Amino acid sequence: QVQFVESGGGLVQPGGSLRLSCAAPGSIITMNTMGWYRRAPGQTRKLVAAIASGGTTNYADSVKGRFTISRDNAKNTVYLQMNSLTPEDTAVYYCNAALIDYSDYARCDSWGQGTQVTVSS
């Protein structure tokens, strides 16, 4: 099964920044739209950022202008740069191959452990 490994989360103050990393098989990263998803406490998992194989990006309104998704095919890694963090960004963040319609569903049935992001003063 596909193994996604997310890292880079932690505890930060409001206004701070984090960069999340997602390691996955290179064939998946290079040939698919990749997405970052998050599940906030008491909420369902939602897609917050996606990058297509051609480089086109898409963001949820809640993170637009603050988050940047990128991909390094040589390192088999997808990144999520998170700036100007607020307590509402507190969630477990996951990566997966995303659908081109940018729904909250993903192409791969298996998910990684995710990485916890906590924004608090």
Secondary structure, DSSP 4 states (H G I P E B T S, - for coil): ----EEE--EEE-TT--EEEEEE--HHHHHHS-EEEEEE-TTS--EEEEEE-TTS-EEE-TTTTTTEEEEEEGGGTEEEEEE-S--GGG-EEEEEEEBPTT--S-BS-S-----EEEEE--
